[in-house]
């Protein structure tokens, strides 16, 4: 959750605020609600508004929203614009329509061309090499290749990558087929 610039509240002080989220059944909102309850914060008085992720930072800038439950990558960008991160949950699960389906993306990028591995071998090599870097070296690489300053990235989690064995590959393929079947029902 990102708080708009200049707003200084704690998790238990959210009542009466307008908080942007992508949809009433978004997993990010569901996880936030569970964590808020676990931490003793009452969010019943929150006014939730629904919008696309790419509209949330402009909504914060315009004062339309006091806060936004937003993807981690967007939260880092918002932080760089002077907004503050109040709450973080980096336990991303695939399959929610409001969130990036990370496992599906991995399947698309790394498994879709399994029979033509030479096409993605440079990507795999780069990802394996990046895992050898320290977290700060990874953050520095992101800062050097984006508009996000290194200082904003400090303390943020870094991605992890490892090669999938045949057993894990089978799980990914099964999950992708199941996800595809769900979309056709």
C-alpha positions in Angstrom: 0.0 0.0 0.0 1.3 3.4 -1.0 0.3 6.6 0.8 0.0 9.8 -1.1 2.7 12.3 -0.6 2.3 14.3 2.6 -0.1 11.8 4.2 1.3 10.5 7.5 -1.0 7.7 8.9 -0.4 4.3 10.4 -2.1 1.1 9.4 -4.7 1.4 12.3 -5.6 5.0 11.1 -7.0 4.1 7.6 -10.7 4.7 8.5 -12.2 7.4 6.3 -9.4 7.3 3.7 -10.0 6.6 0.0 -7.9 3.7 -1.1 -7.5 2.7 -4.8 -7.4 -1.0 -5.7 -7.9 -2.8 -9.0 -11.0 -4.7 -8.1 -13.1 -5.8 -5.1 -11.9 -9.4 -5.5 -8.2 -8.6 -6.2 -5.8 -10.9 -4.4 -3.7 -7.9 -3.4 -6.7 -6.4 -1.6 -7.6 -9.8 -0.1 -4.1 -10.3 1.3 -4.0 -6.7 2.6 -7.3 -7.2 4.4 -6.1 -10.4 6.0 -2.9 -8.8 7.1 -4.7 -5.7 8.4 -7.0 -7.9 10.5 -4.1 -9.9 11.8 -2.3 -6.7 12.8 -5.4 -5.3 14.5 -6.3 -2.6 11.9 -10.0 -2.0 11.2 -10.5 -1.2 7.5 -14.3 -1.2 7.6 -14.3 2.6 7.4 -12.1 2.7 4.2 -13.7 4.0 1.0 -12.3 1.7 -1.7 -12.3 2.9 -5.3 -11.5 0.7 -8.2 -9.2 1.6 -11.1 -6.5 0.2 -13.4 -3.1 -0.1 -11.9 -1.6 2.5 -14.3 -4.2 5.1 -13.1 -3.3 4.7 -9.4 -0.2 6.9 -9.2 -1.9 9.7 -11.1 -4.9 9.3 -8.7 -2.5 9.8 -5.7 -0.9 12.8 -7.4 -4.3 14.4 -8.0 -5.6 13.6 -4.5 -8.4 11.4 -5.8 -7.0 8.6 -3.7 -5.3 8.8 -0.3 -3.6 5.5 -0.8 -3.3 2.7 -3.4 -3.0 -1.1 -3.1 -0.6 -1.5 -6.0 1.9 -3.9 -7.5 5.4 -3.8 -5.9 7.1 -2.5 -9.1 4.6 0.4 -9.2 5.1 1.0 -5.5 8.8 1.6 -6.0 8.0 4.1 -8.8 5.5 5.8 -6.5 8.1 6.0 -3.7 10.4 7.7 -6.1 7.8 10.3 -6.8 7.6 11.1 -3.1 4.8 8.9 -2.0 5.5 6.5 0.9 5.1 2.7 1.2 3.0 1.9 4.3 2.5 -1.9 3.8 4.3 -4.5 1.7 3.6 -8.1 1.0 6.0 -9.7 -1.5 4.3 -13.2 -1.4 3.0 -13.1 -5.0 0.8 -16.0 -6.1 -0.1 -16.6 -9.7 -3.6 -16.8 -11.2 -5.3 -13.7 -9.9 -6.6 -11.6 -12.8 -5.7 -8.3 -11.1 -2.0 -9.3 -10.6 0.8 -10.4 -12.9 0.5 -14.2 -13.2 4.2 -14.7 -12.5 4.2 -18.5 -13.0 2.4 -18.0 -16.3 4.9 -15.4 -17.4 7.8 -17.8 -16.5 6.1 -20.5 -18.5 5.6 -18.2 -21.5 9.2 -16.9 -21.4 11.1 -20.0 -20.5 9.0 -23.0 -21.3 7.0 -22.1 -24.4 10.1 -22.7 -26.5 11.4 -25.7 -24.7 12.0 -27.5 -28.0 14.1 -24.6 -29.2 16.1 -23.9 -26.1 18.8 -22.1 -28.1 16.4 -19.2 -28.6 16.1 -18.5 -24.9 19.6 -19.7 -23.8 21.0 -16.1 -23.7 18.2 -15.0 -21.4 18.7 -18.1 -19.1 22.5 -17.4 -19.0 21.9 -13.7 -18.1 19.5 -14.7 -15.3 21.8 -17.3 -13.9 24.7 -14.8 -14.0 22.5 -12.2 -12.2 21.9 -14.6 -9.4 25.6 -14.5 -8.6 25.4 -10.7 -7.9 24.8 -9.4 -4.4 21.3 -7.9 -3.7 22.8 -4.4 -3.9 24.6 -5.2 -7.2 21.2 -6.3 -8.6 19.6 -3.2 -7.4 22.4 -1.1 -8.9 21.9 -2.9 -12.2 18.1 -2.1 -12.1 18.9 1.6 -11.2 21.4 1.8 -14.1 18.9 0.5 -16.6 15.7 2.3 -15.5 14.7 5.7 -14.2 14.4 4.4 -10.6 17.2 5.7 -8.4 19.3 3.2 -6.4 18.3 4.9 -3.1 14.6 4.0 -3.8 15.5 0.4 -4.5 17.5 -0.1 -1.3 15.7 -2.4 1.1 13.4 -3.7 -1.7 13.5 -7.4 -2.4 15.3 -8.7 -5.4 14.2 -11.4 -7.8 15.5 -15.0 -7.5 16.1 -17.3 -10.4 17.1 -20.9 -10.6 16.9 -23.5 -13.3 13.9 -25.8 -13.1 14.5 -29.5 -13.1 12.2 -31.8 -15.1 9.8 -32.3 -12.1 9.4 -28.6 -11.6 9.0 -28.1 -15.4 6.1 -30.6 -15.3 4.4 -28.7 -12.5 4.6 -25.5 -14.5 3.2 -27.1 -17.6 0.4 -28.6 -15.7 -0.4 -25.3 -14.0 -0.4 -23.5 -17.3 -2.7 -26.1 -18.8 -5.0 -25.9 -15.8 -5.0 -22.0 -16.0 -5.8 -22.2 -19.7 -8.7 -24.6 -19.1 -10.1 -22.3 -16.4 -10.1 -19.4 -18.8 -12.1 -21.4 -21.4 -14.8 -22.5 -19.0 
